[in-house]
């Protein structure tokens, strides 16, 4: 993915707009569908699912990554595929394809880790990419929040930070009804955790977008890092 020809201006700040690329969308679909097929042929779900007690008491933090790639049924998989690809398109436009997908992965991973801490010491199991999907939503909300706060003053009738926060939280409520918890209930905490982690990363990332402009010139290494995180987590859990 290459940089677009000219940066966009928000208030007094110039932000780069990246090409979204196709590689991340391909990896996302292949990994999620591949893991779902793996589940259908007998992969034991308990190895990769998020487990609050196992993660905190036994240090099984690789579960925070592997749980993102497991799904309860076909509807659960398709909903996360569609919503994930949609949000990722806009994340990639601001952070670059490779860096954007890495941020989504990190947001989802941190969200699962935070969710385990929220439920501990109670046992809680969950699966699904929805934590990362809400991480992507949080990233976009964080970008909107930062840009609205730092742009030139305007005569708004409400604080400049209100609209991105309101939009993100509203969307969180509207689509925060998917699966994730293995007890059949909506895992609201994992959605909120992913959103919160994405919000923090998006706000900081927007403040230092020049870092992602540089990383886009090294995107092969960024892609490799994402694949190492995914492959390494599975290697730890399986072997």
C-alpha positions in Angstrom: 0.0 0.0 0.0 1.3 3.4 -0.9 0.5 6.8 0.5 -2.2 8.8 -1.2 -0.9 11.8 -3.2 -1.7 14.5 -0.8 -2.4 14.7 3.0 -5.8 15.8 4.3 -6.0 18.9 6.5 -8.0 18.9 9.7 -7.9 22.3 11.3 -4.2 23.1 11.6 -3.0 19.5 11.3 -2.2 17.6 8.1 -2.9 13.9 8.2 -1.9 11.3 5.7 -4.5 9.1 4.1 -3.3 5.7 3.1 -4.4 3.1 0.6 -6.2 0.3 2.4 -4.6 -2.5 0.5 -6.0 -6.1 0.1 -3.5 -8.2 1.9 -4.9 -7.7 5.4 -8.4 -8.5 4.3 -7.1 -11.7 2.7 -5.3 -12.8 5.8 -8.2 -11.9 8.1 -10.7 -14.0 6.0 -8.3 -16.9 5.5 -7.3 -17.1 9.2 -10.9 -16.9 10.5 -12.3 -19.3 8.0 -9.4 -21.7 8.4 -9.8 -21.8 12.2 -13.5 -22.4 11.8 -12.9 -25.3 9.5 -10.3 -26.6 12.0 -13.0 -26.5 14.7 -15.4 -28.5 12.5 -12.9 -31.4 12.2 -12.4 -31.7 15.9 -10.1 -29.0 17.2 -10.7 -28.9 21.0 -12.1 -25.4 21.7 -10.9 -25.3 25.3 -7.3 -25.1 24.0 -7.7 -21.7 22.3 -10.7 -20.0 24.0 -10.3 -17.1 26.4 -10.2 -18.4 30.0 -10.1 -15.8 32.8 -8.7 -18.2 35.4 -6.2 -19.8 33.1 -5.0 -16.5 31.8 -4.5 -14.8 35.2 -3.6 -17.7 37.5 -1.6 -19.8 35.0 -0.3 -17.1 32.8 -1.9 -18.5 29.6 -2.0 -15.1 27.9 -1.7 -16.6 24.4 -5.4 -17.3 24.8 -6.0 -13.5 24.4 -4.9 -13.9 20.8 -6.2 -17.4 19.9 -9.7 -16.7 21.2 -10.1 -14.0 18.6 -10.0 -16.6 15.8 -12.6 -19.1 17.1 -16.3 -18.8 16.6 -19.4 -20.6 17.9 -21.2 -21.1 14.6 -21.4 -19.9 11.0 -23.5 -16.9 11.7 -21.1 -15.8 14.4 -18.2 -16.2 11.9 -19.9 -14.3 9.1 -21.0 -11.4 11.2 -17.5 -10.9 12.5 -16.0 -11.2 9.0 -18.3 -8.6 7.5 -18.2 -6.1 10.4 -14.4 -6.6 10.9 -13.7 -6.0 7.2 -15.9 -2.9 7.2 -14.2 -1.2 10.2 -10.8 -2.3 9.1 -11.1 -0.5 5.8 -11.3 2.9 7.6 -8.7 2.0 10.2 -6.3 1.1 7.3 -7.0 4.4 5.6 -5.7 6.4 8.6 -2.9 4.1 9.9 -1.9 2.2 6.8 -2.8 -1.4 5.9 -0.1 -3.2 7.8 -0.1 -1.0 10.9 -3.9 -0.8 10.9 -4.4 -4.5 11.1 -1.7 -4.8 13.7 -3.5 -2.2 15.8 -6.7 -4.1 15.5 -5.0 -7.3 16.6 -3.4 -5.6 19.6 -6.7 -3.9 20.5 -8.5 -7.2 20.5 -5.8 -9.0 22.4 -5.6 -6.3 25.1 -9.4 -6.3 25.2 -9.5 -10.1 25.9 -6.8 -9.7 28.6 -8.7 -6.8 30.2 -11.9 -8.9 30.0 -10.2 -11.8 31.8 -9.2 -9.3 34.6 -12.8 -8.0 34.8 -14.3 -11.5 35.4 -11.5 -12.9 37.6 -11.7 -14.7 40.0 -14.9 -16.1 38.4 -14.4 -18.5 35.6 -15.3 -17.0 32.2 -14.8 -18.5 28.7 -15.3 -16.6 25.4 -14.4 -16.7 21.8 -14.8 -14.6 18.7 -13.3 -11.8 16.7 -15.9 -9.3 18.0 -13.4 -8.0 20.7 -11.1 -7.0 17.8 -14.0 -5.7 15.8 -14.9 -3.4 18.7 -11.2 -2.6 19.0 -11.4 -1.3 15.4 -14.4 0.8 16.3 -12.5 2.2 19.3 -9.6 3.0 17.1 -11.8 5.0 14.7 -13.5 6.8 17.7 -10.1 7.6 19.2 -9.0 9.2 15.9 -12.2 11.2 15.7 -11.8 12.3 19.3 -8.2 13.4 18.9 -8.9 15.3 15.6 -12.0 17.0 17.0 -10.1 18.2 20.1 -7.0 19.4 18.2 -8.5 21.0 15.1 -9.0 24.8 14.9 -11.7 26.3 17.1 -15.1 26.4 15.7 -18.3 27.9 17.0 -20.0 24.6 17.9 -22.9 24.5 20.2 -21.4 21.5 21.9 -17.9 20.4 22.9 -15.8 19.3 19.9 -15.1 15.9 21.4 -18.8 15.1 21.8 -19.7 13.8 18.4 -17.0 11.2 17.9 -17.5 9.8 21.4 -21.3 9.9 21.0 -21.1 8.2 17.6 -18.8 5.5 18.8 -20.7 4.7 21.9 -24.0 4.7 20.0 -22.7 2.3 17.5 -21.2 0.2 20.3 -24.7 -0.1 21.7 -26.4 -0.8 18.4 -24.1 -3.6 17.3 -22.9 -4.9 20.7 -25.4 -7.7 20.6 -23.3 -10.5 19.0 -22.1 -13.7 20.4 -18.8 -14.3 22.2 -19.6 -15.8 25.6 -19.7 -19.6 25.7 -22.5 -19.6 28.1 -24.9 -18.3 25.4 -25.1 -14.8 26.7 -23.8 -11.6 25.1 -20.2 -10.9 26.3 -20.8 -7.2 26.7 -17.6 -6.8 28.8 -15.4 -8.1 26.0 -16.9 -5.7 23.6 -16.4 -2.8 26.0 -12.9 -3.9 26.8 -12.0 -4.1 23.1 -13.5 -0.7 22.4 -11.8 0.9 25.3 -8.3 -0.5 24.3 -8.9 0.6 20.7 -10.0 4.1 21.9 -6.7 4.6 23.8 -4.6 3.3 20.9 -6.5 5.3 18.4 -6.1 8.6 20.3 -2.4 8.1 20.8 -1.9 6.9 17.2 -3.7 9.9 15.8 -1.4 12.2 17.9 1.7 10.5 16.4 0.5 9.6 12.9 3.9 10.4 11.5 5.1 7.2 13.1 2.7 5.2 10.9 3.8 7.2 7.8 7.3 5.8 8.5 6.1 2.3 9.3 4.3 2.2 5.9 7.7 2.2 4.3 8.6 -0.9 6.4 5.2 -2.6 6.1 6.7 -6.0 5.3 8.2 -6.1 8.8 4.9 -4.9 10.3 3.0 -7.7 8.4 5.6 -10.2 9.7 5.1 -9.0 13.3 1.4 -9.6 13.1 1.8 -13.1 11.7 4.4 -13.9 14.4 2.0 -12.8 17.1 -0.8 -15.0 15.6 1.4 -18.0 14.8 3.4 -17.7 18.1 0.2 -17.7 20.1 -1.1 -20.8 18.4 2.2 -22.5 18.8 2.2 -21.9 22.5 -1.4 -23.2 22.9 -1.1 -26.3 20.7 2.4 -27.4 21.6 
